[in-house]
Amino acid sequence: MLNPTPPAPSSGWPSGYPVTLYGQGITVSSHPIMVDGTTTPLAHQWLDGDSTLGSSAKVLYTDAPLSANTTYRVIIDGTAASASVHFEWTFITGSGSTPGGRRRG
């Protein structure tokens, strides 16, 4: 178990896997995650650096587990040193129910 325990998703556990961005001095103004090709953000929790994560860590995790074989898009906007910053990337989940698409057993 993680200590301290991160905020529980609105639907309770389990949640999606953590998605992490590291960047010093970034103030984040928006952080949607969505299925790629859609415009509706998924409900998620946001952790913006603390003594446990480190001040440069930005972490989000969806309230519900991620679907297998699905492409997700993350967009993080904000400012750093008074300039706008924009981070955008996609990732694809595996076919299994554990990280890397491997099944237990």
Biopython code that builds the backbone (N, CA, C, O; Angstrom):
import numpy as np
from Bio.PDB.StructureBuilder import StructureBuilder

atoms = [
    (1, "MET", "N", (0.845, -1.185, 0.000)),
    (1, "MET", "CA", (0.000, 0.000, 0.000)),
    (1, "MET", "C", (0.889, 1.248, 0.000)),
    (1, "MET", "O", (1.902, 1.299, 0.698)),
    (2, "LEU", "N", (0.506, 2.229, -0.774)),
    (2, "LEU", "CA", (1.240, 3.494, -0.812)),
    (2, "LEU", "C", (0.957, 4.303, 0.444)),
    (2, "LEU", "O", (-0.165, 4.319, 0.950)),
    (3, "ASN", "N", (1.962, 4.955, 0.926)),
    (3, "ASN", "CA", (1.783, 5.859, 2.067)),
    (3, "ASN", "C", (2.343, 7.207, 1.693)),
    (3, "ASN", "O", (3.508, 7.266, 1.298)),
    (4, "PRO", "N", (1.626, 8.264, 1.784)),
    (4, "PRO", "CA", (0.207, 8.258, 2.122)),
    (4, "PRO", "C", (-0.622, 7.758, 0.942)),
    (4, "PRO", "O", (-0.190, 7.826, -0.209)),
    (5, "THR", "N", (-1.793, 7.265, 1.238)),
    (5, "THR", "CA", (-2.688, 6.774, 0.199)),
    (5, "THR", "C", (-3.165, 7.947, -0.649)),
    (5, "THR", "O", (-3.611, 8.954, -0.100)),
    (6, "PRO", "N", (-3.082, 7.840, -1.982)),
    (6, "PRO", "CA", (-3.559, 8.929, -2.837)),
    (6, "PRO", "C", (-5.074, 9.070, -2.726)),
    (6, "PRO", "O", (-5.740, 8.153, -2.245)),
    (7, "PRO", "N", (-5.628, 10.195, -3.159)),
    (7, "PRO", "CA", (-7.083, 10.391, -3.101)),
    (7, "PRO", "C", (-7.825, 9.294, -3.858)),
    (7, "PRO", "O", (-7.441, 8.926, -4.968)),
    (8, "ALA", "N", (-8.876, 8.783, -3.256)),
    (8, "ALA", "CA", (-9.681, 7.750, -3.897)),
    (8, "ALA", "C", (-10.457, 8.343, -5.060)),
    (8, "ALA", "O", (-10.941, 9.471, -4.972)),
    (9, "PRO", "N", (-10.580, 7.595, -6.146)),
    (9, "PRO", "CA", (-11.409, 8.049, -7.255)),
    (9, "PRO", "C", (-12.860, 8.191, -6.797)),
    (9, "PRO", "O", (-13.268, 7.563, -5.820)),
    (10, "SER", "N", (-13.631, 9.008, -7.495)),
    (10, "SER", "CA", (-15.027, 9.228, -7.112)),
    (10, "SER", "C", (-15.836, 7.943, -7.145)),
    (10, "SER", "O", (-16.811, 7.806, -6.406)),
    (11, "SER", "N", (-15.442, 6.997, -7.996)),
    (11, "SER", "CA", (-16.155, 5.722, -8.088)),
    (11, "SER", "C", (-15.548, 4.655, -7.189)),
    (11, "SER", "O", (-15.997, 3.508, -7.198)),
    (12, "GLY", "N", (-14.529, 5.021, -6.409)),
    (12, "GLY", "CA", (-13.842, 4.056, -5.557)),
    (12, "GLY", "C", (-12.757, 3.326, -6.330)),
    (12, "GLY", "O", (-12.599, 3.514, -7.536)),
    (13, "TRP", "N", (-12.020, 2.498, -5.625)),
    (13, "TRP", "CA", (-10.940, 1.732, -6.251)),
    (13, "TRP", "C", (-11.510, 0.535, -6.976)),
    (13, "TRP", "O", (-12.560, 0.066, -6.537)),
    (14, "PRO", "N", (-10.947, -0.010, -8.021)),
    (14, "PRO", "CA", (-9.657, 0.360, -8.603)),
    (14, "PRO", "C", (-9.756, 1.563, -9.532)),
    (14, "PRO", "O", (-10.836, 1.953, -9.975)),
    (15, "SER", "N", (-8.606, 2.125, -9.804)),
    (15, "SER", "CA", (-8.519, 3.282, -10.693)),
    (15, "SER", "C", (-7.695, 2.901, -11.912)),
    (15, "SER", "O", (-7.276, 1.753, -12.060)),
    (16, "GLY", "N", (-7.466, 3.880, -12.785)),
    (16, "GLY", "CA", (-6.532, 3.688, -13.887)),
    (16, "GLY", "C", (-5.110, 3.805, -13.364)),
    (16, "GLY", "O", (-4.891, 4.234, -12.231)),
    (17, "TYR", "N", (-4.148, 3.425, -14.186)),
    (17, "TYR", "CA", (-2.746, 3.529, -13.807)),
    (17, "TYR", "C", (-2.307, 4.994, -13.774)),
    (17, "TYR", "O", (-2.882, 5.823, -14.480)),
    (18, "PRO", "N", (-1.295, 5.326, -12.964)),
    (18, "PRO", "CA", (-0.800, 6.703, -12.925)),
    (18, "PRO", "C", (-0.139, 7.111, -14.243)),
    (18, "PRO", "O", (0.565, 6.325, -14.875)),
    (19, "VAL", "N", (-0.384, 8.352, -14.634)),
    (19, "VAL", "CA", (0.261, 8.984, -15.779)),
    (19, "VAL", "C", (1.049, 10.149, -15.193)),
    (19, "VAL", "O", (0.482, 10.986, -14.490)),
    (20, "THR", "N", (2.347, 10.212, -15.472)),
    (20, "THR", "CA", (3.222, 11.146, -14.773)),
    (20, "THR", "C", (3.971, 12.065, -15.729)),
    (20, "THR", "O", (4.433, 11.645, -16.790)),
    (21, "LEU", "N", (4.081, 13.328, -15.330)),
    (21, "LEU", "CA", (4.905, 14.315, -16.019)),
    (21, "LEU", "C", (5.806, 14.933, -14.965)),
    (21, "LEU", "O", (5.339, 15.283, -13.882)),
    (22, "TYR", "N", (7.087, 15.072, -15.264)),
    (22, "TYR", "CA", (8.012, 15.747, -14.363)),
    (22, "TYR", "C", (8.489, 17.026, -15.033)),
    (22, "TYR", "O", (8.918, 17.006, -16.187)),
    (23, "GLY", "N", (8.415, 18.138, -14.309)),
    (23, "GLY", "CA", (8.888, 19.402, -14.833)),
    (23, "GLY", "C", (8.965, 20.437, -13.735)),
    (23, "GLY", "O", (7.961, 20.722, -13.083)),
    (24, "GLN", "N", (10.131, 21.001, -13.518)),
    (24, "GLN", "CA", (10.298, 21.989, -12.456)),
    (24, "GLN", "C", (9.700, 23.325, -12.843)),
    (24, "GLN", "O", (9.804, 23.762, -13.989)),
    (25, "GLY", "N", (9.070, 23.968, -11.869)),
    (25, "GLY", "CA", (8.559, 25.314, -12.055)),
    (25, "GLY", "C", (7.330, 25.419, -12.939)),
    (25, "GLY", "O", (7.008, 26.510, -13.408)),
    (26, "ILE", "N", (6.642, 24.324, -13.179)),
    (26, "ILE", "CA", (5.454, 24.358, -14.032)),
    (26, "ILE", "C", (4.208, 24.547, -13.170)),
    (26, "ILE", "O", (3.990, 23.824, -12.198)),
    (27, "THR", "N", (3.409, 25.520, -13.543)),
    (27, "THR", "CA", (2.092, 25.702, -12.937)),
    (27, "THR", "C", (1.081, 25.217, -13.957)),
    (27, "THR", "O", (0.958, 25.789, -15.040)),
    (28, "VAL", "N", (0.362, 24.168, -13.615)),
    (28, "VAL", "CA", (-0.561, 23.533, -14.555)),
    (28, "VAL", "C", (-1.930, 24.191, -14.466)),
    (28, "VAL", "O", (-2.456, 24.408, -13.375)),
    (29, "SER", "N", (-2.502, 24.506, -15.629)),
    (29, "SER", "CA", (-3.831, 25.119, -15.678)),
    (29, "SER", "C", (-4.906, 24.147, -16.172)),
    (29, "SER", "O", (-6.080, 24.314, -15.845)),
    (30, "SER", "N", (-4.520, 23.135, -16.955)),
    (30, "SER", "CA", (-5.492, 22.125, -17.392)),
    (30, "SER", "C", (-4.755, 20.813, -17.631)),
    (30, "SER", "O", (-3.571, 20.795, -17.966)),
    (31, "HIS", "N", (-5.494, 19.702, -17.448)),
    (31, "HIS", "CA", (-4.857, 18.382, -17.533)),
    (31, "HIS", "C", (-5.848, 17.294, -17.946)),
    (31, "HIS", "O", (-5.981, 16.303, -17.228)),
    (32, "PRO", "N", (-6.546, 17.440, -19.068)),
    (32, "PRO", "CA", (-7.490, 16.402, -19.481)),
    (32, "PRO", "C", (-6.791, 15.133, -19.981)),
    (32, "PRO", "O", (-5.689, 15.175, -20.527)),
    (33, "ILE", "N", (-7.464, 14.026, -19.776)),
    (33, "ILE", "CA", (-7.094, 12.739, -20.382)),
    (33, "ILE", "C", (-8.363, 12.211, -21.038)),
    (33, "ILE", "O", (-9.446, 12.283, -20.457)),
    (34, "MET", "N", (-8.228, 11.683, -22.243)),
    (34, "MET", "CA", (-9.406, 11.222, -22.975)),
    (34, "MET", "C", (-9.021, 10.070, -23.885)),
    (34, "MET", "O", (-7.842, 9.854, -24.166)),
    (35, "VAL", "N", (-10.018, 9.337, -24.341)),
    (35, "VAL", "CA", (-9.779, 8.343, -25.376)),
    (35, "VAL", "C", (-9.412, 9.126, -26.632)),
    (35, "VAL", "O", (-10.103, 10.074, -27.004)),
    (36, "ASP", "N", (-8.324, 8.725, -27.281)),
    (36, "ASP", "CA", (-7.872, 9.436, -28.472)),
    (36, "ASP", "C", (-8.971, 9.450, -29.529)),
    (36, "ASP", "O", (-9.613, 8.429, -29.775)),
    (37, "GLY", "N", (-9.184, 10.599, -30.151)),
    (37, "GLY", "CA", (-10.219, 10.756, -31.170)),
    (37, "GLY", "C", (-11.527, 11.271, -30.609)),
    (37, "GLY", "O", (-12.466, 11.534, -31.361)),
    (38, "THR", "N", (-11.600, 11.419, -29.276)),
    (38, "THR", "CA", (-12.786, 11.993, -28.648)),
    (38, "THR", "C", (-12.397, 13.324, -28.012)),
    (38, "THR", "O", (-11.216, 13.661, -27.924)),
    (39, "THR", "N", (-13.393, 14.068, -27.577)),
    (39, "THR", "CA", (-13.124, 15.354, -26.921)),
    (39, "THR", "C", (-13.642, 15.401, -25.494)),
    (39, "THR", "O", (-13.559, 16.440, -24.839)),
    (40, "THR", "N", (-14.174, 14.289, -25.006)),
    (40, "THR", "CA", (-14.728, 14.266, -23.651)),
    (40, "THR", "C", (-13.675, 13.786, -22.666)),
    (40, "THR", "O", (-13.254, 12.631, -22.728)),
    (41, "PRO", "N", (-13.240, 14.661, -21.750)),
    (41, "PRO", "CA", (-12.254, 14.240, -20.746)),
    (41, "PRO", "C", (-12.837, 13.182, -19.821)),
    (41, "PRO", "O", (-14.019, 13.211, -19.478)),
    (42, "LEU", "N", (-11.978, 12.246, -19.427)),
    (42, "LEU", "CA", (-12.363, 11.222, -18.471)),
    (42, "LEU", "C", (-12.214, 11.773, -17.050)),
    (42, "LEU", "O", (-11.315, 12.569, -16.778)),
    (43, "ALA", "N", (-13.091, 11.348, -16.158)),
    (43, "ALA", "CA", (-12.976, 11.747, -14.756)),
    (43, "ALA", "C", (-11.656, 11.201, -14.216)),
    (43, "ALA", "O", (-11.321, 10.035, -14.425)),
    (44, "HIS", "N", (-10.915, 12.057, -13.523)),
    (44, "HIS", "CA", (-9.625, 11.626, -13.001)),
    (44, "HIS", "C", (-9.230, 12.425, -11.763)),
    (44, "HIS", "O", (-9.822, 13.456, -11.444)),
    (45, "GLN", "N", (-8.225, 11.920, -11.088)),
    (45, "GLN", "CA", (-7.640, 12.595, -9.933)),
    (45, "GLN", "C", (-6.343, 13.252, -10.382)),
    (45, "GLN", "O", (-5.660, 12.748, -11.274)),
    (46, "TRP", "N", (-6.007, 14.378, -9.762)),
    (46, "TRP", "CA", (-4.816, 15.145, -10.124)),
    (46, "TRP", "C", (-3.988, 15.386, -8.875)),
    (46, "TRP", "O", (-4.507, 15.868, -7.868)),
    (47, "LEU", "N", (-2.709, 15.054, -8.931)),
    (47, "LEU", "CA", (-1.768, 15.312, -7.846)),
    (47, "LEU", "C", (-0.676, 16.210, -8.404)),
    (47, "LEU", "O", (-0.008, 15.860, -9.378)),
    (48, "ASP", "N", (-0.502, 17.353, -7.789)),
    (48, "ASP", "CA", (0.438, 18.355, -8.298)),
    (48, "ASP", "C", (1.586, 18.528, -7.321)),
    (48, "ASP", "O", (1.595, 19.467, -6.525)),
    (49, "GLY", "N", (2.555, 17.623, -7.381)),
    (49, "GLY", "CA", (3.765, 17.701, -6.573)),
    (49, "GLY", "C", (3.540, 17.954, -5.093)),
    (49, "GLY", "O", (2.792, 18.856, -4.715)),
    (50, "ASP", "N", (4.180, 17.168, -4.270)),
    (50, "ASP", "CA", (4.141, 17.348, -2.828)),
    (50, "ASP", "C", (5.398, 16.726, -2.239)),
    (50, "ASP", "O", (6.288, 16.303, -2.977)),
    (51, "SER", "N", (5.473, 16.667, -0.922)),
    (51, "SER", "CA", (6.683, 16.149, -0.290)),
    (51, "SER", "C", (6.895, 14.672, -0.576)),
    (51, "SER", "O", (8.030, 14.199, -0.530)),
    (52, "THR", "N", (5.828, 13.929, -0.872)),
    (52, "THR", "CA", (5.958, 12.506, -1.181)),
    (52, "THR", "C", (6.395, 12.303, -2.623)),
    (52, "THR", "O", (7.287, 11.497, -2.890)),
    (53, "LEU", "N", (5.777, 13.023, -3.560)),
    (53, "LEU", "CA", (6.063, 12.854, -4.982)),
    (53, "LEU", "C", (7.283, 13.645, -5.439)),
    (53, "LEU", "O", (7.946, 13.265, -6.404)),
    (54, "GLY", "N", (7.574, 14.721, -4.764)),
    (54, "GLY", "CA", (8.583, 15.666, -5.218)),
    (54, "GLY", "C", (7.888, 16.833, -5.892)),
    (54, "GLY", "O", (6.842, 16.659, -6.517)),
    (55, "SER", "N", (8.456, 18.011, -5.770)),
    (55, "SER", "CA", (7.780, 19.215, -6.246)),
    (55, "SER", "C", (7.620, 19.272, -7.760)),
    (55, "SER", "O", (6.767, 20.009, -8.255)),
    (56, "SER", "N", (8.418, 18.513, -8.506)),
    (56, "SER", "CA", (8.317, 18.582, -9.968)),
    (56, "SER", "C", (7.375, 17.530, -10.548)),
    (56, "SER", "O", (7.163, 17.512, -11.761)),
    (57, "ALA", "N", (6.804, 16.656, -9.724)),
    (57, "ALA", "CA", (5.932, 15.587, -10.217)),
    (57, "ALA", "C", (4.503, 16.077, -10.393)),
    (57, "ALA", "O", (3.955, 16.763, -9.530)),
    (58, "LYS", "N", (3.919, 15.720, -11.505)),
    (58, "LYS", "CA", (2.505, 15.953, -11.810)),
    (58, "LYS", "C", (1.934, 14.590, -12.167)),
    (58, "LYS", "O", (2.437, 13.936, -13.081)),
    (59, "VAL", "N", (0.898, 14.148, -11.468)),
    (59, "VAL", "CA", (0.365, 12.793, -11.662)),
    (59, "VAL", "C", (-1.143, 12.855, -11.820)),
    (59, "VAL", "O", (-1.824, 13.579, -11.093)),
    (60, "LEU", "N", (-1.658, 12.095, -12.770)),
    (60, "LEU", "CA", (-3.104, 11.922, -12.865)),
    (60, "LEU", "C", (-3.392, 10.439, -13.012)),
    (60, "LEU", "O", (-2.567, 9.680, -13.520)),
    (61, "TYR", "N", (-4.569, 10.037, -12.564)),
    (61, "TYR", "CA", (-5.045, 8.678, -12.781)),
    (61, "TYR", "C", (-6.552, 8.731, -12.906)),
    (61, "TYR", "O", (-7.232, 9.431, -12.155)),
    (62, "THR", "N", (-7.063, 7.979, -13.869)),
    (62, "THR", "CA", (-8.495, 7.990, -14.144)),
    (62, "THR", "C", (-9.261, 7.332, -12.998)),
    (62, "THR", "O", (-8.749, 6.442, -12.319)),
    (63, "ASP", "N", (-10.480, 7.782, -12.800)),
    (63, "ASP", "CA", (-11.316, 7.230, -11.732)),
    (63, "ASP", "C", (-11.641, 5.762, -11.971)),
    (63, "ASP", "O", (-11.777, 4.998, -11.015)),
    (64, "ALA", "N", (-11.768, 5.361, -13.225)),
    (64, "ALA", "CA", (-12.077, 3.968, -13.566)),
    (64, "ALA", "C", (-10.862, 3.350, -14.260)),
    (64, "ALA", "O", (-10.076, 4.067, -14.881)),
    (65, "PRO", "N", (-10.703, 2.050, -14.164)),
    (65, "PRO", "CA", (-9.594, 1.402, -14.877)),
    (65, "PRO", "C", (-9.641, 1.716, -16.374)),
    (65, "PRO", "O", (-10.713, 1.912, -16.946)),
    (66, "LEU", "N", (-8.467, 1.761, -16.993)),
    (66, "LEU", "CA", (-8.372, 2.017, -18.422)),
    (66, "LEU", "C", (-8.790, 0.772, -19.193)),
    (66, "LEU", "O", (-8.603, -0.351, -18.724)),
    (67, "SER", "N", (-9.356, 0.976, -20.373)),
    (67, "SER", "CA", (-9.774, -0.139, -21.224)),
    (67, "SER", "C", (-8.567, -0.730, -21.938)),
    (67, "SER", "O", (-7.620, -0.013, -22.260)),
    (68, "ALA", "N", (-8.599, -2.032, -22.185)),
    (68, "ALA", "CA", (-7.522, -2.714, -22.905)),
    (68, "ALA", "C", (-7.519, -2.292, -24.369)),
    (68, "ALA", "O", (-8.555, -1.926, -24.924)),
    (69, "ASN", "N", (-6.347, -2.347, -24.984)),
    (69, "ASN", "CA", (-6.182, -2.082, -26.423)),
    (69, "ASN", "C", (-6.803, -0.760, -26.853)),
    (69, "ASN", "O", (-7.485, -0.683, -27.875)),
    (70, "THR", "N", (-6.560, 0.274, -26.062)),
    (70, "THR", "CA", (-7.163, 1.583, -26.319)),
    (70, "THR", "C", (-6.079, 2.650, -26.313)),
    (70, "THR", "O", (-5.159, 2.603, -25.497)),
    (71, "THR", "N", (-6.188, 3.615, -27.226)),
    (71, "THR", "CA", (-5.256, 4.738, -27.265)),
    (71, "THR", "C", (-5.861, 5.892, -26.478)),
    (71, "THR", "O", (-7.010, 6.275, -26.696)),
    (72, "TYR", "N", (-5.072, 6.437, -25.563)),
    (72, "TYR", "CA", (-5.483, 7.576, -24.745)),
    (72, "TYR", "C", (-4.620, 8.776, -25.083)),
    (72, "TYR", "O", (-3.455, 8.622, -25.451)),
    (73, "ARG", "N", (-5.186, 9.974, -24.960)),
    (73, "ARG", "CA", (-4.470, 11.230, -25.192)),
    (73, "ARG", "C", (-4.459, 12.026, -23.892)),
    (73, "ARG", "O", (-5.486, 12.162, -23.228)),
    (74, "VAL", "N", (-3.290, 12.550, -23.537)),
    (74, "VAL", "CA", (-3.116, 13.399, -22.357)),
    (74, "VAL", "C", (-2.662, 14.759, -22.849)),
    (74, "VAL", "O", (-1.774, 14.850, -23.697)),
    (75, "ILE", "N", (-3.263, 15.819, -22.325)),
    (75, "ILE", "CA", (-2.885, 17.191, -22.672)),
    (75, "ILE", "C", (-2.697, 17.953, -21.365)),
    (75, "ILE", "O", (-3.615, 18.045, -20.549)),
    (76, "ILE", "N", (-1.501, 18.497, -21.177)),
    (76, "ILE", "CA", (-1.229, 19.285, -19.978)),
    (76, "ILE", "C", (-0.749, 20.656, -20.419)),
    (76, "ILE", "O", (0.257, 20.781, -21.118)),
    (77, "ASP", "N", (-1.480, 21.686, -20.004)),
    (77, "ASP", "CA", (-1.143, 23.064, -20.328)),
    (77, "ASP", "C", (-0.855, 23.828, -19.051)),
    (77, "ASP", "O", (-1.396, 23.516, -17.990)),
    (78, "GLY", "N", (-0.007, 24.822, -19.163)),
    (78, "GLY", "CA", (0.304, 25.657, -18.008)),
    (78, "GLY", "C", (1.319, 26.711, -18.365)),
    (78, "GLY", "O", (1.436, 27.138, -19.513)),
    (79, "THR", "N", (2.062, 27.126, -17.333)),
    (79, "THR", "CA", (3.107, 28.126, -17.522)),
    (79, "THR", "C", (4.373, 27.696, -16.780)),
    (79, "THR", "O", (4.321, 26.958, -15.796)),
    (80, "ALA", "N", (5.492, 28.172, -17.275)),
    (80, "ALA", "CA", (6.797, 27.977, -16.641)),
    (80, "ALA", "C", (7.637, 29.190, -16.988)),
    (80, "ALA", "O", (7.780, 29.541, -18.158)),
    (81, "ALA", "N", (8.187, 29.823, -15.977)),
    (81, "ALA", "CA", (8.999, 31.030, -16.196)),
    (81, "ALA", "C", (8.235, 32.049, -17.037)),
    (81, "ALA", "O", (8.796, 32.647, -17.954)),
    (82, "SER", "N", (6.973, 32.241, -16.728)),
    (82, "SER", "CA", (6.094, 33.213, -17.383)),
    (82, "SER", "C", (5.813, 32.919, -18.855)),
    (82, "SER", "O", (5.291, 33.778, -19.565)),
    (83, "ALA", "N", (6.145, 31.737, -19.315)),
    (83, "ALA", "CA", (5.866, 31.351, -20.697)),
    (83, "ALA", "C", (4.872, 30.191, -20.702)),
    (83, "ALA", "O", (4.850, 29.380, -19.776)),
    (84, "SER", "N", (4.060, 30.119, -21.740)),
    (84, "SER", "CA", (3.112, 29.017, -21.874)),
    (84, "SER", "C", (3.859, 27.727, -22.176)),
    (84, "SER", "O", (4.845, 27.719, -22.913)),
    (85, "VAL", "N", (3.371, 26.633, -21.592)),
    (85, "VAL", "CA", (3.911, 25.314, -21.906)),
    (85, "VAL", "C", (2.748, 24.407, -22.284)),
    (85, "VAL", "O", (1.642, 24.543, -21.760)),
    (86, "HIS", "N", (3.011, 23.483, -23.198)),
    (86, "HIS", "CA", (1.989, 22.562, -23.688)),
    (86, "HIS", "C", (2.646, 21.196, -23.870)),
    (86, "HIS", "O", (3.629, 21.060, -24.598)),
    (87, "PHE", "N", (2.096, 20.196, -23.206)),
    (87, "PHE", "CA", (2.564, 18.821, -23.334)),
    (87, "PHE", "C", (1.387, 17.996, -23.821)),
    (87, "PHE", "O", (0.289, 18.081, -23.271)),
    (88, "GLU", "N", (1.615, 17.204, -24.844)),
    (88, "GLU", "CA", (0.540, 16.378, -25.386)),
    (88, "GLU", "C", (1.147, 15.078, -25.895)),
    (88, "GLU", "O", (2.124, 15.091, -26.644)),
    (89, "TRP", "N", (0.567, 13.963, -25.486)),
    (89, "TRP", "CA", (1.046, 12.675, -25.944)),
    (89, "TRP", "C", (-0.067, 11.641, -25.875)),
    (89, "TRP", "O", (-1.093, 11.841, -25.225)),
    (90, "THR", "N", (0.167, 10.530, -26.567)),
    (90, "THR", "CA", (-0.765, 9.408, -26.534)),
    (90, "THR", "C", (-0.022, 8.177, -26.022)),
    (90, "THR", "O", (1.205, 8.095, -26.082)),
    (91, "PHE", "N", (-0.797, 7.230, -25.521)),
    (91, "PHE", "CA", (-0.252, 5.928, -25.154)),
    (91, "PHE", "C", (-1.333, 4.889, -25.404)),
    (91, "PHE", "O", (-2.524, 5.201, -25.415)),
    (92, "ILE", "N", (-0.907, 3.669, -25.601)),
    (92, "ILE", "CA", (-1.828, 2.567, -25.891)),
    (92, "ILE", "C", (-1.734, 1.552, -24.762)),
    (92, "ILE", "O", (-0.642, 1.143, -24.367)),
    (93, "THR", "N", (-2.884, 1.153, -24.253)),
    (93, "THR", "CA", (-2.907, 0.134, -23.222)),
    (93, "THR", "C", (-2.732, -1.242, -23.862)),
    (93, "THR", "O", (-3.021, -1.430, -25.043)),
    (94, "GLY", "N", (-2.264, -2.182, -23.080)),
    (94, "GLY", "CA", (-2.059, -3.542, -23.566)),
    (94, "GLY", "C", (-3.351, -4.344, -23.543)),
    (94, "GLY", "O", (-4.422, -3.822, -23.232)),
    (95, "SER", "N", (-3.230, -5.602, -23.873)),
    (95, "SER", "CA", (-4.407, -6.465, -23.931)),
    (95, "SER", "C", (-4.722, -7.117, -22.592)),
    (95, "SER", "O", (-5.807, -7.671, -22.414)),
    (96, "GLY", "N", (-3.790, -7.058, -21.652)),
    (96, "GLY", "CA", (-4.003, -7.705, -20.356)),
    (96, "GLY", "C", (-4.569, -6.772, -19.317)),
    (96, "GLY", "O", (-4.875, -5.613, -19.594)),
    (97, "SER", "N", (-4.701, -7.294, -18.122)),
    (97, "SER", "CA", (-5.265, -6.509, -17.033)),
    (97, "SER", "C", (-4.205, -5.993, -16.094)),
    (97, "SER", "O", (-4.544, -5.401, -15.069)),
    (98, "THR", "N", (-2.933, -6.188, -16.396)),
    (98, "THR", "CA", (-1.839, -5.702, -15.561)),
    (98, "THR", "C", (-0.884, -4.908, -16.426)),
    (98, "THR", "O", (-0.948, -5.016, -17.650)),
    (99, "PRO", "N", (0.017, -4.100, -15.828)),
    (99, "PRO", "CA", (0.930, -3.278, -16.628)),
    (99, "PRO", "C", (1.676, -4.108, -17.674)),
    (99, "PRO", "O", (2.088, -5.237, -17.411)),
    (100, "GLY", "N", (1.837, -3.541, -18.832)),
    (100, "GLY", "CA", (2.566, -4.192, -19.901)),
    (100, "GLY", "C", (1.750, -5.248, -20.643)),
    (100, "GLY", "O", (2.277, -5.942, -21.512)),
    (101, "GLY", "N", (0.485, -5.370, -20.308)),
    (101, "GLY", "CA", (-0.368, -6.300, -21.013)),
    (101, "GLY", "C", (-0.196, -7.751, -20.595)),
    (101, "GLY", "O", (-0.696, -8.648, -21.273)),
    (102, "ARG", "N", (0.505, -8.000, -19.486)),
    (102, "ARG", "CA", (0.694, -9.368, -19.034)),
    (102, "ARG", "C", (-0.433, -9.790, -18.108)),
    (102, "ARG", "O", (-0.876, -9.015, -17.260)),
    (103, "ARG", "N", (-0.885, -10.995, -18.271)),
    (103, "ARG", "CA", (-1.918, -11.542, -17.382)),
    (103, "ARG", "C", (-1.256, -12.353, -16.292)),
    (103, "ARG", "O", (-0.228, -12.993, -16.512)),
    (104, "ARG", "N", (-1.847, -12.323, -15.127)),
    (104, "ARG", "CA", (-1.337, -13.124, -14.007)),
    (104, "ARG", "C", (-1.818, -14.543, -14.138)),
    (104, "ARG", "O", (-2.907, -14.813, -14.646)),
    (105, "GLY", "N", (-0.962, -15.469, -13.656)),
    (105, "GLY", "CA", (-1.406, -16.861, -13.564)),
    (105, "GLY", "C", (-0.960, -17.747, -14.643)),
    (105, "GLY", "O", (-1.288, -18.933, -14.643)),
]
sb = StructureBuilder()
sb.init_structure("model")
sb.init_model(0)
sb.init_chain("A")
sb.init_seg("    ")
for serial, (resi, resn, name, xyz) in enumerate(atoms, 1):
    if name == "N":
        sb.init_residue(resn, " ", resi, " ")
    sb.init_atom(name, np.array(xyz, "f"), 0.0, 1.0, " ", f" {name:<3s}", serial, name[0])
structure = sb.get_structure()
